[in-house]
Structure formats: C-alpha cells, structure tokens
Amino acid sequence: MVVASGRSHPQCARDLCAAGEVDEWEAELPFTAEQQKEFLSQYWQKRPLLVRGAAPSVVVSTPTPRQRALLSGRC
C-alpha cells in the first residue's frame, strides 16, 4: 500500500509493483537481522520498497453521536 499524506492508495501500489518500479516484500516488523542488512544496504534512501504486512490491520469504528459532539467541542 502506498501511503501519501496519510492516505493509502492500494491501486497505485499494485500498479507500481506490477510495473517493476517498486520492490515488494512480505514481512512483519521488526525485521530479522538478515532483513535489516538487506533493507539498509539495498533500499534505505535509495529505492522504494513496499512492505506488506509490516503494520497490523486497524479497525476503525464510527463514532457515536456523543463522541462526535465531544470531538467537535460542542460538549
């Protein structure tokens, strides 16, 4: 998933990976020692890398009317 300005664009990531413009790993953080070495030598500030599975899924719930009021400062 490509992240730009805090927004994710899964279609863009697929297109870039398919075109060979972005390498793709399936890994969880923290990296193993071997992955750290490869990441630092091959990618850090050199080439783009998409790491699928690096961050856990986030479940977003819809705020209740009370929570919306609190967030907007009306309470």
VEXDREN-2710 file (C-alpha; in Angstrom, 1 decimal):
% VEXDREN-2710
k/r/px/py/pz
1/MET/0.0/0.0/0.0
2/VAL/1.4/3.4/-1.0
3/VAL/0.9/6.0/1.7
4/ALA/0.9/9.7/0.7
5/SER/-0.2/12.4/3.1
6/GLY/-1.6/9.8/5.5
7/ARG/-3.9/8.2/2.9
8/SER/-3.5/4.8/1.4
9/HIS/-3.8/4.1/-2.3
10/PRO/-3.8/0.3/-2.8
11/GLN/-4.4/0.5/-6.6
12/CYS/-1.3/2.7/-7.0
13/ALA/0.8/0.3/-5.1
14/ARG/-0.4/-2.6/-7.3
15/ASP/0.4/-0.6/-10.5
16/LEU/3.8/0.4/-9.3
17/CYS/4.7/-3.1/-8.2
18/ALA/3.4/-4.6/-11.5
19/ALA/5.5/-2.1/-13.5
20/GLY/8.6/-3.1/-11.5
21/GLU/9.1/0.5/-10.2
22/VAL/8.7/-0.6/-6.5
23/ASP/10.0/-3.8/-5.0
24/GLU/7.7/-5.7/-2.7
25/TRP/8.4/-7.7/0.5
26/GLU/6.0/-9.7/2.7
27/ALA/7.4/-9.2/6.2
28/GLU/6.4/-8.2/9.7
29/LEU/8.2/-5.7/11.9
30/PRO/10.7/-5.9/13.4
31/PHE/12.8/-7.2/10.6
32/THR/15.1/-10.1/11.2
33/ALA/18.9/-9.4/11.2
34/GLU/19.1/-10.6/7.6
35/GLN/16.2/-8.4/6.5
36/GLN/17.7/-5.4/8.3
37/LYS/21.0/-5.8/6.5
38/GLU/19.3/-6.1/3.1
39/PHE/17.0/-3.2/3.7
40/LEU/19.8/-0.9/4.8
41/SER/22.1/-1.8/2.0
42/GLN/19.6/-2.0/-0.8
43/TYR/16.7/0.3/0.0
44/TRP/17.3/2.9/2.7
45/GLN/17.2/6.2/0.9
46/LYS/18.0/4.5/-2.4
47/ARG/14.9/2.7/-3.8
48/PRO/11.3/2.5/-2.9
49/LEU/10.1/-0.7/-1.1
50/LEU/6.6/-1.8/-0.3
51/VAL/6.5/-4.0/2.9
52/ARG/3.2/-5.8/3.0
53/GLY/2.2/-7.0/6.5
54/ALA/4.6/-4.5/8.2
55/ALA/1.8/-2.8/10.1
56/PRO/-1.2/-4.6/11.7
57/SER/-4.7/-4.0/10.4
58/VAL/-6.5/-1.2/12.0
59/VAL/-10.2/-1.4/12.7
60/VAL/-12.0/1.9/12.5
61/SER/-15.4/2.3/14.2
62/THR/-17.9/5.0/13.5
63/PRO/-18.1/7.5/16.4
64/THR/-21.3/7.7/18.4
65/PRO/-23.3/11.0/18.4
66/ARG/-21.8/11.7/21.9
67/GLN/-18.3/11.1/20.7
68/ARG/-18.8/13.3/17.6
69/ALA/-20.1/16.1/19.9
70/LEU/-17.0/15.7/22.2
71/LEU/-14.7/15.7/19.2
72/SER/-16.3/18.8/17.7
73/GLY/-16.0/20.7/21.0
74/ARG/-19.8/21.1/21.4
75/CYS/-19.8/19.5/24.9
END
